Amino acid sequence: MNLETHILLRCPDCKREMEVQRDEFDYPEAVRVEVRCDECDDGDFAEIFQYDAAGKHITRDPSLPANA
C-alpha cells in the first residue's frame, strides 16, 4: 500500500477493511481510519478515528502540524 496516496479504512464493529484513496482531510501521518461501514452504521453520526503507524489515536487539532 502506498501510504502517500492510500490509507486503510476499517470498521470498528465488524472489522471489515479496505484500502482507499486518501482524503484531503486525513492527517498526513495517519495510516488507518476507523469509521462504521454501511452495514454497521445505525444512522447515527459516526465518529471518525485516525491512527498513526504506532497505532496511536491522533487527537491533535487538524490545523496544527504533526510535531506540535
Legacy VTK file of the C-alpha trace (Angstrom):
# vtk DataFile Version 3.0
C-alpha trace
ASCII
DATASET POLYDATA
POINTS 68 float
0.000 0.000 0.000
1.352 3.417 -0.935
0.710 5.488 2.209
1.163 8.751 0.329
-1.910 8.072 -1.807
-3.888 5.409 0.096
-4.992 4.600 3.625
-6.563 1.591 5.364
-10.269 2.041 6.095
-11.576 -0.223 8.870
-14.966 -0.713 10.507
-14.508 -0.869 14.316
-17.584 -3.080 14.681
-17.274 -5.846 12.062
-13.537 -5.303 11.370
-14.064 -5.224 7.602
-11.120 -3.477 5.920
-10.333 -1.970 2.578
-7.660 0.228 1.067
-8.982 3.584 -0.124
-7.557 6.738 -1.624
-6.554 9.349 0.949
-8.948 12.197 1.576
-7.741 15.783 1.809
-8.814 15.803 5.481
-6.730 12.755 6.504
-3.804 13.505 8.802
-0.542 13.086 6.865
0.795 10.643 9.478
-2.401 8.547 9.551
-2.163 5.003 8.225
-5.626 3.803 9.329
-9.062 5.386 9.552
-11.823 3.726 11.558
-15.471 4.508 10.906
-18.579 2.318 10.836
-19.293 0.706 7.467
-22.657 0.920 5.706
-23.722 -2.438 7.159
-22.905 -1.479 10.772
-23.988 2.167 10.654
-27.200 2.626 12.629
-27.958 6.047 11.149
-26.356 7.979 13.976
-23.473 10.387 13.461
-20.479 8.047 13.326
-17.176 9.302 14.674
-14.087 9.009 12.517
-10.878 7.947 14.246
-7.442 8.190 12.641
-4.365 6.238 13.793
-0.649 6.573 13.105
1.787 3.735 12.296
2.314 3.019 16.012
-1.444 2.526 16.462
-1.829 5.756 18.432
-5.117 7.635 18.048
-4.374 11.044 16.510
-6.119 13.696 18.581
-4.349 16.955 17.743
-6.074 19.911 16.113
-6.068 19.229 12.344
-4.791 22.761 11.663
-1.579 22.124 13.660
1.492 20.335 12.277
2.161 16.727 13.297
5.002 17.602 15.692
3.131 20.396 17.509
LINES 1 69
68 0 1 2 3 4 5 6 7 8 9 10 11 12 13 14 15 16 17 18 19 20 21 22 23 24 25 26 27 28 29 30 31 32 33 34 35 36 37 38 39 40 41 42 43 44 45 46 47 48 49 50 51 52 53 54 55 56 57 58 59 60 61 62 63 64 65 66 67
